[in-house]
Amino acid sequence: MKISVIIPILNEAESIGQVLAAIPAETSTEILVVDGGSSDGSVEIAKSAGAIVVLEPRRGYGQACASGSAASQGEILAFMDGDGADDPARLPDLIAPLEAGTADMVLASRLAGQLRAGAMPWHQKMGNRMVVHWINHLYHQSLTDLSPCRALRRADLLKLNMEEMSYGWPAEMLIKAIQLGWRIVEIPVEYRPRIGGKSKISGTLRGSLLAAYHILHTIGSYARKQP
């Protein structure tokens, strides 16, 4: 199957070149870097590495993922961050269950795998566990991580009619997939400290609060619709 790797970025000049270079050549048909307005040369680095750059002036993590999906051509879409914390070498493992027809969505679980020292601050880890526990309780699942690194078929993504264009995108996708009875598979992965700088989400109070608000608001919205 044709595979598109979609990477949202905002000022990741220190890491994006290394991330793109580490993606296994046999894994992807195309690599799309969705830039949210970088001012540090990230776009030029991505272009020089051979990636297709999608410029998305509208802010929002979900908006970047949606724009990358719309611009892609692959039958399978894989999403990962551009900060170097995800290991691109694991992309074949993420995609394999989809190609084999044994899964409808595959999540790279950081909490079921190995967290390197300094890779995930305590509040992000605690918040992630709390959110996943809530989803498991509401929908009778046994998931371990609300991971942004995931893969699914393009045709299936279209069925979800995604609406949440903020940090709530991964939660909305997961909840809708559960409601449709999808086969969701987790693979344990190593999660590493980001390359350079600090995270714009977990590395700042504002980013952490915004992410928490959008994720919890998304889950709460769907919880209220539950019978």
GUTI-625637 format. One record per residue (C-alpha): chain; residue number from 1; residue in one letter; y, x, z. Coordinates in nm, 4 decimals, m for minus. Layout:
   cadena   num   residuo          y          x          z
        A   NUM         A          Y          X          Z
...
END
This chain:
   cadena   num   residuo          y          x          z
        A     1         M     0.0000     0.0000     0.0000
        A     2         K     0.3584     0.1056    m0.0590
        A     3         I     0.5248     0.2000     0.2691
        A     4         S     0.8915     0.2069     0.3661
        A     5         V     1.0099     0.3896     0.6769
        A     6         I     1.3361     0.2438     0.8124
        A     7         I     1.5519     0.4508     1.0489
        A     8         P     1.8766     0.3092     1.1955
        A     9         I     2.1248     0.5807     1.2974
        A    10         L     2.4751     0.6306     1.4328
        A    11         N     2.5949     0.9895     1.4666
        A    12         E     2.2559     1.1617     1.4765
        A    13         A     2.3487     1.4789     1.2873
        A    14         E     2.1650     1.6964     1.5374
        A    15         S     1.8354     1.5175     1.4926
        A    16         I     1.8073     1.3238     1.1677
        A    17         G     1.7263     1.6257     0.9502
        A    18         Q     1.4387     1.7260     1.1774
        A    19         V     1.3103     1.3688     1.1955
        A    20         L     1.3056     1.3290     0.8179
        A    21         A     1.1385     1.6670     0.7676
        A    22         A     0.8602     1.5709     1.0110
        A    23         I     0.7603     1.2466     0.8344
        A    24         P     0.4199     1.3081     0.6693
        A    25         A     0.4597     1.3041     0.2921
        A    26         E     0.1515     1.0887     0.2445
        A    27         T     0.2829     0.8243     0.4821
        A    28         S     0.5838     0.6867     0.2990
        A    29         T     0.6808     0.5652    m0.0438
        A    30         E     1.0444     0.5668     0.0581
        A    31         I     1.2543     0.6538     0.3610
        A    32         L     1.5641     0.4489     0.4311
        A    33         V     1.8266     0.5678     0.6770
        A    34         V     2.0589     0.2844     0.7763
        A    35         D     2.3909     0.4258     0.8897
        A    36         G     2.6204     0.2239     1.1151
        A    37         G     2.9336     0.4279     1.0509
        A    38         S     2.8540     0.7869     1.1429
        A    39         S     3.1395     1.0367     1.1490
        A    40         D     2.9413     1.3546     1.2185
        A    41         G     2.7807     1.4267     0.8807
        A    42         S     2.4595     1.2315     0.9458
        A    43         V     2.4837     1.0572     0.6083
        A    44         E     2.5147     1.3817     0.4151
        A    45         I     2.2211     1.5346     0.6020
        A    46         A     2.0032     1.2303     0.5335
        A    47         K     2.0917     1.2305     0.1641
        A    48         S     2.0225     1.6015     0.1298
        A    49         A     1.6803     1.5449     0.2881
        A    50         G     1.5951     1.2924     0.0169
        A    51         A     1.6381     0.9709     0.2143
        A    52         I     1.7887     0.6534     0.0720
        A    53         V     2.1017     0.5859     0.2758
        A    54         V     2.2039     0.2267     0.3408
        A    55         L     2.5592     0.1902     0.4714
        A    56         E     2.5882    m0.0992     0.7164
        A    57         P     2.9398    m0.1505     0.8570
        A    58         R     2.8326    m0.4469     1.0706
        A    59         R     2.7328    m0.3297     1.4169
        A    60         G     2.4049    m0.4185     1.5812
        A    61         Y     2.0601    m0.2625     1.6016
        A    62         G     1.8991    m0.5727     1.4560
        A    63         Q     2.1539    m0.5820     1.1751
        A    64         A     2.0632    m0.2251     1.0799
        A    65         C     1.6908    m0.3068     1.0811
        A    66         A     1.7490    m0.6221     0.8770
        A    67         S     1.9624    m0.4401     0.6203
        A    68         G     1.7074    m0.1631     0.5869
        A    69         S     1.4310    m0.4190     0.5392
        A    70         A     1.6284    m0.6019     0.2703
        A    71         A     1.6942    m0.2786     0.0815
        A    72         S     1.3353    m0.1521     0.1033
        A    73         Q     1.0571    m0.1927    m0.1512
        A    74         G     0.7450    m0.1264     0.0562
        A    75         E     0.4655    m0.3684     0.1311
        A    76         I     0.4501    m0.2220     0.4829
        A    77         L     0.7650    m0.1574     0.6844
        A    78         A     0.7695     0.0980     0.9650
        A    79         F     1.0662     0.1217     1.2024
        A    80         M     1.1531     0.4243     1.4123
        A    81         D     1.4592     0.5775     1.5781
        A    82         G     1.6446     0.8745     1.4390
        A    83         D     1.7008     1.0667     1.7614
        A    84         G     1.3766     1.2654     1.7524
        A    85         A     1.2175     1.0958     2.0541
        A    86         D     0.9522     0.9289     1.8382
        A    87         D     0.6966     1.1597     1.6793
        A    88         P     0.6934     1.0981     1.3006
        A    89         A     0.3492     1.2595     1.2821
        A    90         R     0.2070     0.9411     1.4391
        A    91         L     0.3241     0.7176     1.1541
        A    92         P    m0.0187     0.7262     0.9812
        A    93         D    m0.1768     0.5931     1.3034
        A    94         L     0.0868     0.3197     1.3202
        A    95         I     0.0174     0.2069     0.9663
        A    96         A    m0.3622     0.2438     0.9569
        A    97         P    m0.4502    m0.0891     1.1302
        A    98         L    m0.2291    m0.2759     0.8816
        A    99         E    m0.3922    m0.1076     0.5840
        A   100         A    m0.7354    m0.1789     0.7312
        A   101         G    m0.6470    m0.5440     0.7835
        A   102         T    m0.7218    m0.5326     1.1564
        A   103         A    m0.3670    m0.5980     1.2796
        A   104         D    m0.0553    m0.7908     1.1832
        A   105         M     0.1835    m0.5810     1.3911
        A   106         V     0.1382    m0.2364     1.5437
        A   107         L     0.3498    m0.1072     1.8323
        A   108         A     0.3820     0.2567     1.9371
        A   109         S     0.3481     0.2290     2.3143
        A   110         R     0.5364     0.4964     2.5022
        A   111         L     0.4351     0.3677     2.8449
        A   112         A     0.0647     0.3638     2.7567
        A   113         G     0.0921     0.7158     2.6188
        A   114         Q     0.2664     1.0289     2.7449
        A   115         L     0.6265     1.0304     2.8598
        A   116         R     0.7618     1.3834     2.8567
        A   117         A     0.9947     1.4809     3.1377
        A   118         G     1.3434     1.3508     3.0670
        A   119         A     1.2365     1.1345     2.7741
        A   120         M     1.3108     0.7991     2.9372
        A   121         P     1.5521     0.7518     3.2312
        A   122         W     1.4222     0.5576     3.5291
        A   123         H     1.6326     0.2482     3.4630
        A   124         Q     1.5088     0.2241     3.1043
        A   125         K     1.1490     0.2597     3.2176
        A   126         M     1.1920    m0.0004     3.4917
        A   127         G     1.3718    m0.2416     3.2591
        A   128         N     1.1085    m0.2023     2.9910
        A   129         R     0.8280    m0.2761     3.2352
        A   130         M     1.0123    m0.5814     3.3676
        A   131         V     1.0736    m0.7227     3.0194
        A   132         V     0.7151    m0.6673     2.9063
        A   133         H     0.5856    m0.8239     3.2275
        A   134         W     0.7966    m1.1327     3.1589
        A   135         I     0.6669    m1.1590     2.8014
        A   136         N     0.3079    m1.1106     2.9187
        A   137         H     0.3520    m1.3809     3.1811
        A   138         L     0.5096    m1.6299     2.9418
        A   139         Y     0.2697    m1.5780     2.6527
        A   140         H    m0.0497    m1.4586     2.8218
        A   141         Q    m0.0450    m1.1120     2.6658
        A   142         S    m0.1370    m0.7669     2.7954
        A   143         L     0.1257    m0.5523     2.6251
        A   144         T     0.2666    m0.2344     2.7792
        A   145         D     0.5882    m0.1562     2.5904
        A   146         L     0.8705    m0.3282     2.4020
        A   147         S     0.8722    m0.0448     2.1546
        A   148         P     1.1264    m0.0238     1.8707
        A   149         C     0.8794     0.2004     1.6853
        A   150         R     0.6538    m0.0485     1.5085
        A   151         A     0.5089    m0.1503     1.1745
        A   152         L     0.4268    m0.4750     0.9983
        A   153         R     0.3895    m0.6162     0.6479
        A   154         R     0.7036    m0.7126     0.4587
        A   155         A     0.5624    m1.0567     0.3766
        A   156         D     0.5000    m1.1213     0.7455
        A   157         L     0.8488    m1.0098     0.8491
        A   158         L     0.9965    m1.2654     0.6106
        A   159         K     0.7958    m1.5391     0.7828
        A   160         L     0.9707    m1.4654     1.1123
        A   161         N     1.3182    m1.5673     0.9907
        A   162         M     1.4812    m1.3114     1.2183
        A   163         E     1.8124    m1.4201     1.3691
        A   164         E     1.8903    m1.1778     1.6539
        A   165         M     2.1002    m0.8972     1.5045
        A   166         S     2.1586    m0.7079     1.8301
        A   167         Y     1.9332    m0.5122     2.0664
        A   168         G     1.7320    m0.8329     2.1003
        A   169         W     1.5729    m0.7791     1.7575
        A   170         P     1.2491    m0.6157     1.8878
        A   171         A     1.2023    m0.8889     2.1497
        A   172         E     1.2597    m1.1711     1.9014
        A   173         M     1.0171    m1.0161     1.6552
        A   174         L     0.7499    m0.9745     1.9206
        A   175         I     0.7862    m1.3261     2.0630
        A   176         K     0.7762    m1.4913     1.7209
        A   177         A     0.4707    m1.2851     1.6269
        A   178         I     0.2947    m1.3989     1.9448
        A   179         Q     0.3861    m1.7609     1.8783
        A   180         L     0.2340    m1.7349     1.5311
        A   181         G    m0.0884    m1.5945     1.6738
        A   182         W    m0.0565    m1.2533     1.5141
        A   183         R    m0.2975    m0.9741     1.5975
        A   184         I    m0.0754    m0.7265     1.7837
        A   185         V    m0.2139    m0.3779     1.8385
        A   186         E    m0.0655    m0.1009     2.0516
        A   187         I    m0.1317     0.2683     1.9995
        A   188         P    m0.0417     0.5131     2.2802
        A   189         V     0.2062     0.7785     2.1700
        A   190         E     0.3926     1.0738     2.3134
        A   191         Y     0.7611     1.0065     2.3775
        A   192         R     0.9920     1.3063     2.3856
        A   193         P     1.3488     1.3769     2.5003
        A   194         R     1.5951     1.3019     2.2231
        A   195         I     1.7323     1.5912     2.0191
        A   196         G     2.0905     1.6627     2.1189
        A   197         G     2.3437     1.4576     2.3091
        A   198         K     2.2689     1.1478     2.5124
        A   199         S     2.1443     0.8076     2.4079
        A   200         K     2.4115     0.5538     2.3151
        A   201         I     2.1981     0.2914     2.4890
        A   202         S     2.0124     0.4272     2.7911
        A   203         G     2.2497     0.7225     2.8253
        A   204         T     2.5534     0.5098     2.9112
        A   205         L     2.6152     0.2271     3.1558
        A   206         R     2.7758     0.0093     2.8881
        A   207         G     2.4914     0.0652     2.6426
        A   208         S     2.2269    m0.0042     2.9056
        A   209         L     2.3949    m0.3271     3.0179
        A   210         L     2.4460    m0.4510     2.6621
        A   211         A     2.0853    m0.3807     2.5685
        A   212         A     1.9585    m0.5502     2.8843
        A   213         Y     2.1780    m0.8547     2.8247
        A   214         H     2.0701    m0.9061     2.4641
        A   215         I     1.7007    m0.8493     2.5351
        A   216         L     1.6936    m1.0794     2.8382
        A   217         H     1.9058    m1.3412     2.6620
        A   218         T     1.6674    m1.3414     2.3665
        A   219         I     1.3581    m1.3792     2.5841
        A   220         G     1.5261    m1.6466     2.7948
        A   221         S     1.6274    m1.8439     2.4866
        A   222         Y     1.2697    m1.8628     2.3654
        A   223         A     1.1361    m1.9254     2.7150
        A   224         R     1.3472    m2.2406     2.7378
        A   225         K     1.1854    m2.3649     2.4189
        A   226         Q     0.8358    m2.3233     2.5621
        A   227         P     0.6482    m2.6504     2.6334
END
